[in-house]
Amino acid sequence: MDFYAEAYTDVGIKKKTNQDSLLIQEADTECGKVILAAICDGMGGLSKGEVASASLLKAYADWFRNRFPALIRQGIGEQSLRQDLEDVAAKKSRQIMEYGRKTGVSLGTTLVLLLIAENRYHIVNVGDSRVYQIWDRMIQLTKDQTYVQREIDMGRMTPEQAKTDPQRNVLLQCVGAGDYLEPDFYSGEVRTGENYMLCSDGFRHIITEQELYQYLNPHIADTPQKMQENMRYLTELNKRRKEQDNISVILIHTR
């Protein structure tokens, strides 16, 4: 299996700093081509969120370069892979918290990471950035770790109510902002001719899933040029509709 991978990020119309960080790493291995992609959204309203997001993705880039080849040689076991990926987040979370205590600043970041290897995807999620699988429809592969999502799950709130609830942006977890960290982990089968989209919450607040599918489905966004053009178009559409947050998206086409 091979991949096209493209990324697009924009500071948006309000913030002076882009606190989002993006990562794409590819490698040819004994088990074929593999790709690692991740987006971290430095916490809005917290100072130095970009420090937290960038440092976490550097840790995953180091893991991919130094540790992942050993897992390939051993044979990728889902449990050992999950433990490795979660350990990176836990270690960096402690480091970010210590940095915050020493400097007197508050900082944290969401994390959504997608690894595709041996025709399987593996996802680590903390917070409310997302991964979607796009084929004949949009499938959200991650579940937000947010107050409103918890209320929806408990039957105390509808999805429609969640869109306007004053606490809709309240996270239950983020990397670097608490002693407790329990990432969600997801795995599944990957087919050729699919698209996988990672995005920060700023990319998908205002535009609909129908619009996302229209421009990012694998029958339309199937070349690097078209992928880049359509991600840019949707980013500008977000800005025209007055999205206030940083806006980031990664699109991967399997082939």
Buried (B, 14 or more C-beta within 10 A) or exposed (E): BEBBBBBBBBBBBEBEEBBBBBBBBBBEBEEBEBBBBBBBBBBBEBBBBBBBBBBBBEBBBEBBEEEBEEBBEEEBEEEEBBEBBBEBBBEBBBBBBEBBEEEEBBBBBBBBBBBBBEEBBBBBBBBBBBBBBBBEEBEEBBBBBBBBBBBBEEEEBEEEEBEEBEEBBEBBBBBBBEEEBEBBBBEEEBEEEBBBBBBBBBBBBBBEBEBBBBBBBBEBBBEEEBBBBBBBEBBEBBBEEEBBBBBBBBBBBBE
